Amino acid sequence: MIPVGLRIHEGHLWNVPTHHPPPLAILLHGLGRSPWSMRLIQRALVDQGYRVVNLGYPSRAADIATLATNVGRQIATLDGEA
């Protein structure tokens, strides 16, 4: 199984060259879950050299449209921080 976010080129996994900042992976858990549920994927991505933001949101506190808007705002604030 290939961790989410890894690229495949000619059958081999590869990362962006080291002279560039590491790529950013944003993880978002499912409804009724928490960032904890993404920990194995987070660890695998970090081990591959990715910067990882494992977002949490109150998935049971609002309707999906409101959650999507709020998560979008959270992601927008990450520019240059992660």
A tleap script that builds the chain and sets N, CA, C and O, in Angstrom:
source leaprc.protein.ff14SB
mol = sequence {
  NMET ILE PRO VAL GLY LEU ARG ILE HIE GLU
  GLY HIE LEU TRP ASN VAL PRO THR HIE HIE
  PRO PRO PRO LEU ALA ILE LEU LEU HIE GLY
  LEU GLY ARG SER PRO TRP SER MET ARG LEU
  ILE GLN ARG ALA LEU VAL ASP GLN GLY TYR
  ARG VAL VAL ASN LEU GLY TYR PRO SER ARG
  ALA ALA ASP ILE ALA THR LEU ALA THR ASN
  VAL GLY ARG GLN ILE ALA THR LEU ASP GLY
  GLU CALA
}
set mol.1.N position { 0.833 -1.177 0.000 }
set mol.1.CA position { 0.000 0.000 0.000 }
set mol.1.C position { 0.876 1.237 0.000 }
set mol.1.O position { 1.857 1.297 0.741 }
set mol.2.N position { 0.541 2.222 -0.814 }
set mol.2.CA position { 1.295 3.461 -0.922 }
set mol.2.C position { 0.631 4.508 -0.049 }
set mol.2.O position { -0.558 4.775 -0.226 }
set mol.3.N position { 1.368 5.127 0.910 }
set mol.3.CA position { 0.772 6.171 1.737 }
set mol.3.C position { 0.243 7.318 0.888 }
set mol.3.O position { 0.825 7.660 -0.142 }
set mol.4.N position { -0.851 7.901 1.322 }
set mol.4.CA position { -1.455 9.030 0.615 }
set mol.4.C position { -0.432 10.144 0.483 }
set mol.4.O position { 0.277 10.451 1.442 }
set mol.5.N position { -0.349 10.747 -0.682 }
set mol.5.CA position { 0.538 11.882 -0.889 }
set mol.5.C position { 1.860 11.538 -1.553 }
set mol.5.O position { 2.543 12.434 -2.049 }
set mol.6.N position { 2.238 10.273 -1.576 }
set mol.6.CA position { 3.487 9.910 -2.230 }
set mol.6.C position { 3.275 9.849 -3.731 }
set mol.6.O position { 2.186 9.526 -4.205 }
set mol.7.N position { 4.300 10.153 -4.452 }
set mol.7.CA position { 4.205 10.155 -5.902 }
set mol.7.C position { 4.838 8.888 -6.445 }
set mol.7.O position { 5.782 8.356 -5.860 }
set mol.8.N position { 4.323 8.411 -7.553 }
set mol.8.CA position { 4.888 7.227 -8.204 }
set mol.8.C position { 5.451 7.656 -9.548 }
set mol.8.O position { 4.770 8.332 -10.320 }
set mol.9.N position { 6.677 7.273 -9.832 }
set mol.9.CA position { 7.312 7.564 -11.108 }
set mol.9.C position { 7.996 6.287 -11.567 }
set mol.9.O position { 8.914 5.800 -10.908 }
set mol.10.N position { 7.556 5.747 -12.683 }
set mol.10.CA position { 8.123 4.520 -13.233 }
set mol.10.C position { 8.170 3.412 -12.188 }
set mol.10.O position { 9.143 2.662 -12.116 }
set mol.11.N position { 7.115 3.309 -11.375 }
set mol.11.CA position { 7.019 2.226 -10.418 }
set mol.11.C position { 7.792 2.422 -9.133 }
set mol.11.O position { 7.809 1.525 -8.289 }
set mol.12.N position { 8.440 3.580 -8.954 }
set mol.12.CA position { 9.226 3.823 -7.743 }
set mol.12.C position { 8.654 5.026 -6.995 }
set mol.12.O position { 8.161 5.977 -7.602 }
set mol.13.N position { 8.732 4.962 -5.653 }
set mol.13.CA position { 8.330 6.114 -4.855 }
set mol.13.C position { 9.460 7.135 -4.872 }
set mol.13.O position { 10.638 6.777 -4.849 }
set mol.14.N position { 9.092 8.385 -4.911 }
set mol.14.CA position { 10.099 9.426 -4.870 }
set mol.14.C position { 9.528 10.661 -4.201 }
set mol.14.O position { 8.310 10.835 -4.152 }
set mol.15.N position { 10.380 11.505 -3.697 }
set mol.15.CA position { 10.006 12.763 -3.070 }
set mol.15.C position { 10.593 13.915 -3.865 }
set mol.15.O position { 11.448 13.713 -4.727 }
set mol.16.N position { 10.138 15.104 -3.579 }
set mol.16.CA position { 10.674 16.316 -4.194 }
set mol.16.C position { 12.150 16.437 -3.803 }
set mol.16.O position { 12.496 16.113 -2.667 }
set mol.17.N position { 13.031 16.890 -4.702 }
set mol.17.CA position { 14.449 17.023 -4.377 }
set mol.17.C position { 14.665 17.846 -3.100 }
set mol.17.O position { 13.870 18.727 -2.772 }
set mol.18.N position { 15.753 17.538 -2.391 }
set mol.18.CA position { 15.994 18.149 -1.083 }
set mol.18.C position { 16.272 19.640 -1.134 }
set mol.18.O position { 16.169 20.296 -0.098 }
set mol.19.N position { 16.620 20.215 -2.282 }
set mol.19.CA position { 16.883 21.649 -2.341 }
set mol.19.C position { 15.594 22.471 -2.347 }
set mol.19.O position { 15.644 23.700 -2.293 }
set mol.20.N position { 14.458 21.809 -2.412 }
set mol.20.CA position { 13.167 22.479 -2.314 }
set mol.20.C position { 12.594 22.204 -0.930 }
set mol.20.O position { 12.922 21.193 -0.309 }
set mol.21.N position { 11.729 23.111 -0.443 }
set mol.21.CA position { 11.076 22.803 0.838 }
set mol.21.C position { 10.285 21.501 0.699 }
set mol.21.O position { 9.763 21.203 -0.375 }
set mol.22.N position { 10.196 20.741 1.765 }
set mol.22.CA position { 9.434 19.496 1.677 }
set mol.22.C position { 7.974 19.778 1.334 }
set mol.22.O position { 7.433 20.811 1.728 }
set mol.23.N position { 7.344 18.880 0.614 }
set mol.23.CA position { 5.939 19.093 0.280 }
set mol.23.C position { 5.071 19.030 1.530 }
set mol.23.O position { 5.416 18.383 2.519 }
set mol.24.N position { 3.953 19.711 1.458 }
set mol.24.CA position { 3.013 19.762 2.571 }
set mol.24.C position { 1.856 18.809 2.309 }
set mol.24.O position { 1.271 18.819 1.226 }
set mol.25.N position { 1.529 17.992 3.291 }
set mol.25.CA position { 0.358 17.119 3.236 }
set mol.25.C position { -0.607 17.583 4.318 }
set mol.25.O position { -0.230 17.714 5.483 }
set mol.26.N position { -1.849 17.829 3.927 }
set mol.26.CA position { -2.877 18.217 4.883 }
set mol.26.C position { -3.807 17.025 5.053 }
set mol.26.O position { -4.420 16.560 4.092 }
set mol.27.N position { -3.906 16.543 6.272 }
set mol.27.CA position { -4.765 15.402 6.573 }
set mol.27.C position { -6.048 15.893 7.209 }
set mol.27.O position { -6.038 16.805 8.036 }
set mol.28.N position { -7.142 15.288 6.822 }
set mol.28.CA position { -8.450 15.661 7.340 }
set mol.28.C position { -9.229 14.387 7.634 }
set mol.28.O position { -9.528 13.607 6.730 }
set mol.29.N position { -9.547 14.190 8.886 }
set mol.29.CA position { -10.263 12.980 9.293 }
set mol.29.C position { -11.710 13.024 8.824 }
set mol.29.O position { -12.199 14.068 8.393 }
set mol.30.N position { -12.380 11.907 8.908 }
set mol.30.CA position { -13.772 11.809 8.484 }
set mol.30.C position { -14.742 12.268 9.558 }
set mol.30.O position { -14.353 12.560 10.689 }
set mol.31.N position { -16.004 12.325 9.186 }
set mol.31.CA position { -17.052 12.711 10.130 }
set mol.31.C position { -17.110 11.702 11.265 }
set mol.31.O position { -17.033 10.493 11.043 }
set mol.32.N position { -17.245 12.206 12.470 }
set mol.32.CA position { -17.320 11.341 13.635 }
set mol.32.C position { -15.977 10.813 14.108 }
set mol.32.O position { -15.923 9.999 15.029 }
set mol.33.N position { -14.896 11.263 13.491 }
set mol.33.CA position { -13.549 10.808 13.848 }
set mol.33.C position { -12.774 11.971 14.450 }
set mol.33.O position { -13.339 13.030 14.723 }
set mol.34.N position { -11.477 11.768 14.654 }
set mol.34.CA position { -10.610 12.812 15.208 }
set mol.34.C position { -9.258 12.743 14.509 }
set mol.34.O position { -8.997 11.801 13.760 }
set mol.35.N position { -8.391 13.735 14.746 }
set mol.35.CA position { -7.050 13.669 14.145 }
set mol.35.C position { -6.300 12.389 14.537 }
set mol.35.O position { -5.426 11.932 13.800 }
set mol.36.N position { -6.631 11.829 15.662 }
set mol.36.CA position { -5.998 10.590 16.117 }
set mol.36.C position { -6.151 9.474 15.073 }
set mol.36.O position { -5.260 8.639 14.917 }
set mol.37.N position { -7.270 9.468 14.370 }
set mol.37.CA position { -7.513 8.413 13.385 }
set mol.37.C position { -6.580 8.522 12.176 }
set mol.37.O position { -6.499 7.588 11.378 }
set mol.38.N position { -5.889 9.627 12.033 }
set mol.38.CA position { -4.974 9.829 10.902 }
set mol.38.C position { -3.508 9.662 11.294 }
set mol.38.O position { -2.619 9.919 10.482 }
set mol.39.N position { -3.248 9.240 12.513 }
set mol.39.CA position { -1.883 9.217 13.038 }
set mol.39.C position { -0.943 8.303 12.260 }
set mol.39.O position { 0.227 8.642 12.081 }
set mol.40.N position { -1.427 7.151 11.793 }
set mol.40.CA position { -0.537 6.244 11.051 }
set mol.40.C position { -0.155 6.830 9.699 }
set mol.40.O position { 0.991 6.712 9.267 }
set mol.41.N position { -1.104 7.452 9.040 }
set mol.41.CA position { -0.807 8.119 7.768 }
set mol.41.C position { 0.136 9.285 8.013 }
set mol.41.O position { 1.077 9.500 7.249 }
set mol.42.N position { -0.116 10.041 9.083 }
set mol.42.CA position { 0.756 11.163 9.429 }
set mol.42.C position { 2.191 10.675 9.633 }
set mol.42.O position { 3.130 11.256 9.088 }
set mol.43.N position { 2.356 9.628 10.404 }
set mol.43.CA position { 3.699 9.095 10.677 }
set mol.43.C position { 4.379 8.636 9.385 }
set mol.43.O position { 5.565 8.898 9.183 }
set mol.44.N position { 3.643 7.959 8.518 }
set mol.44.CA position { 4.223 7.480 7.264 }
set mol.44.C position { 4.667 8.645 6.382 }
set mol.44.O position { 5.727 8.583 5.759 }
set mol.45.N position { 3.872 9.690 6.328 }
set mol.45.CA position { 4.236 10.857 5.516 }
set mol.45.C position { 5.448 11.587 6.092 }
set mol.45.O position { 6.342 11.987 5.346 }
set mol.46.N position { 5.483 11.760 7.403 }
set mol.46.CA position { 6.644 12.399 8.038 }
set mol.46.C position { 7.903 11.577 7.770 }
set mol.46.O position { 8.960 12.131 7.468 }
set mol.47.N position { 7.786 10.266 7.879 }
set mol.47.CA position { 8.938 9.400 7.605 }
set mol.47.C position { 9.431 9.540 6.170 }
set mol.47.O position { 10.610 9.313 5.899 }
set mol.48.N position { 8.544 9.912 5.245 }
set mol.48.CA position { 8.921 10.110 3.843 }
set mol.48.C position { 9.389 11.540 3.566 }
set mol.48.O position { 9.699 11.876 2.423 }
set mol.49.N position { 9.443 12.385 4.603 }
set mol.49.CA position { 9.976 13.729 4.444 }
set mol.49.C position { 8.941 14.816 4.211 }
set mol.49.O position { 9.306 15.945 3.882 }
set mol.50.N position { 7.680 14.511 4.371 }
set mol.50.CA position { 6.633 15.512 4.183 }
set mol.50.C position { 6.437 16.340 5.440 }
set mol.50.O position { 6.629 15.858 6.556 }
set mol.51.N position { 6.054 17.584 5.242 }
set mol.51.CA position { 5.521 18.392 6.338 }
set mol.51.C position { 4.053 18.023 6.425 }
set mol.51.O position { 3.372 17.974 5.401 }
set mol.52.N position { 3.556 17.766 7.608 }
set mol.52.CA position { 2.186 17.293 7.754 }
set mol.52.C position { 1.421 18.171 8.726 }
set mol.52.O position { 1.896 18.484 9.817 }
set mol.53.N position { 0.225 18.561 8.308 }
set mol.53.CA position { -0.727 19.221 9.187 }
set mol.53.C position { -1.910 18.277 9.304 }
set mol.53.O position { -2.578 17.972 8.316 }
set mol.54.N position { -2.162 17.818 10.523 }
set mol.54.CA position { -3.258 16.896 10.790 }
set mol.54.C position { -4.378 17.715 11.439 }
set mol.54.O position { -4.405 17.897 12.656 }
set mol.55.N position { -5.294 18.199 10.609 }
set mol.55.CA position { -6.337 19.107 11.093 }
set mol.55.C position { -7.397 18.390 11.911 }
set mol.55.O position { -7.792 17.263 11.611 }
set mol.56.N position { -7.835 19.063 12.931 }
set mol.56.CA position { -8.972 18.594 13.705 }
set mol.56.C position { -10.122 19.573 13.524 }
set mol.56.O position { -9.912 20.766 13.305 }
set mol.57.N position { -11.319 19.061 13.618 }
set mol.57.CA position { -12.504 19.914 13.536 }
set mol.57.C position { -13.634 19.194 14.266 }
set mol.57.O position { -13.626 17.966 14.353 }
set mol.58.N position { -14.592 19.931 14.784 }
set mol.58.CA position { -15.688 19.320 15.541 }
set mol.58.C position { -16.728 18.716 14.601 }
set mol.58.O position { -17.746 19.346 14.314 }
set mol.59.N position { -16.478 17.509 14.125 }
set mol.59.CA position { -17.277 16.933 13.048 }
set mol.59.C position { -18.730 16.649 13.406 }
set mol.59.O position { -19.544 16.398 12.517 }
set mol.60.N position { -19.062 16.686 14.670 }
set mol.60.CA position { -20.453 16.448 15.067 }
set mol.60.C position { -21.160 17.718 15.525 }
set mol.60.O position { -22.303 17.667 15.977 }
set mol.61.N position { -20.486 18.850 15.408 }
set mol.61.CA position { -21.015 20.090 15.974 }
set mol.61.C position { -21.785 20.957 14.983 }
set mol.61.O position { -22.431 21.923 15.391 }
set mol.62.N position { -21.731 20.637 13.697 }
set mol.62.CA position { -22.382 21.496 12.703 }
set mol.62.C position { -22.717 20.671 11.464 }
set mol.62.O position { -22.330 19.508 11.349 }
set mol.63.N position { -23.446 21.300 10.538 }
set mol.63.CA position { -23.757 20.617 9.283 }
set mol.63.C position { -22.519 20.608 8.389 }
set mol.63.O position { -21.564 21.348 8.625 }
set mol.64.N position { -22.550 19.769 7.368 }
set mol.64.CA position { -21.375 19.573 6.512 }
set mol.64.C position { -20.956 20.863 5.814 }
set mol.64.O position { -19.759 21.124 5.694 }
set mol.65.N position { -21.889 21.666 5.357 }
set mol.65.CA position { -21.540 22.919 4.669 }
set mol.65.C position { -20.770 23.853 5.611 }
set mol.65.O position { -19.781 24.467 5.211 }
set mol.66.N position { -21.222 23.954 6.844 }
set mol.66.CA position { -20.534 24.808 7.818 }
set mol.66.C position { -19.155 24.256 8.133 }
set mol.66.O position { -18.182 25.006 8.215 }
set mol.67.N position { -19.073 22.941 8.309 }
set mol.67.CA position { -17.773 22.322 8.572 }
set mol.67.C position { -16.806 22.574 7.420 }
set mol.67.O position { -15.639 22.895 7.649 }
set mol.68.N position { -17.280 22.430 6.190 }
set mol.68.CA position { -16.423 22.646 5.014 }
set mol.68.C position { -15.920 24.081 4.967 }
set mol.68.O position { -14.751 24.322 4.668 }
set mol.69.N position { -16.792 25.028 5.260 }
set mol.69.CA position { -16.379 26.438 5.274 }
set mol.69.C position { -15.313 26.673 6.340 }
set mol.69.O position { -14.304 27.329 6.083 }
set mol.70.N position { -15.539 26.141 7.524 }
set mol.70.CA position { -14.590 26.342 8.622 }
set mol.70.C position { -13.246 25.670 8.351 }
set mol.70.O position { -12.195 26.246 8.632 }
set mol.71.N position { -13.276 24.462 7.811 }
set mol.71.CA position { -12.031 23.773 7.484 }
set mol.71.C position { -11.296 24.526 6.376 }
set mol.71.O position { -10.072 24.650 6.421 }
set mol.72.N position { -12.025 25.024 5.391 }
set mol.72.CA position { -11.409 25.827 4.332 }
set mol.72.C position { -10.695 27.041 4.890 }
set mol.72.O position { -9.602 27.388 4.441 }
set mol.73.N position { -11.300 27.677 5.852 }
set mol.73.CA position { -10.657 28.837 6.497 }
set mol.73.C position { -9.397 28.421 7.251 }
set mol.73.O position { -8.384 29.119 7.212 }
set mol.74.N position { -9.465 27.283 7.936 }
set mol.74.CA position { -8.289 26.777 8.640 }
set mol.74.C position { -7.145 26.530 7.672 }
set mol.74.O position { -6.005 26.907 7.945 }
set mol.75.N position { -7.439 25.905 6.553 }
set mol.75.CA position { -6.416 25.611 5.558 }
set mol.75.C position { -5.834 26.897 4.976 }
set mol.75.O position { -4.629 26.983 4.743 }
set mol.76.N position { -6.675 27.883 4.745 }
set mol.76.CA position { -6.207 29.157 4.192 }
set mol.76.C position { -5.216 29.848 5.115 }
set mol.76.O position { -4.334 30.570 4.648 }
set mol.77.N position { -5.350 29.638 6.406 }
set mol.77.CA position { -4.426 30.286 7.358 }
set mol.77.C position { -3.069 29.586 7.418 }
set mol.77.O position { -2.144 30.105 8.043 }
set mol.78.N position { -2.931 28.439 6.793 }
set mol.78.CA position { -1.686 27.680 6.836 }
set mol.78.C position { -0.618 28.219 5.898 }
set mol.78.O position { 0.542 27.819 6.005 }
set mol.79.N position { -0.965 29.097 4.997 }
set mol.79.CA position { -0.042 29.594 3.992 }
set mol.79.C position { 1.261 30.076 4.647 }
set mol.79.O position { 1.275 31.068 5.375 }
set mol.80.N position { 2.334 29.363 4.376 }
set mol.80.CA position { 3.645 29.744 4.892 }
set mol.80.C position { 3.920 29.331 6.315 }
set mol.80.O position { 5.037 29.534 6.790 }
set mol.81.N position { 2.963 28.762 7.022 }
set mol.81.CA position { 3.181 28.398 8.416 }
set mol.81.C position { 3.644 26.962 8.590 }
set mol.81.O position { 4.460 26.662 9.461 }
set mol.82.N position { 3.120 26.087 7.762 }
set mol.82.CA position { 3.359 24.664 8.005 }
set mol.82.C position { 4.733 24.236 7.516 }
set mol.82.O position { 5.097 23.067 7.643 }
savepdb mol mol.pdb
quit
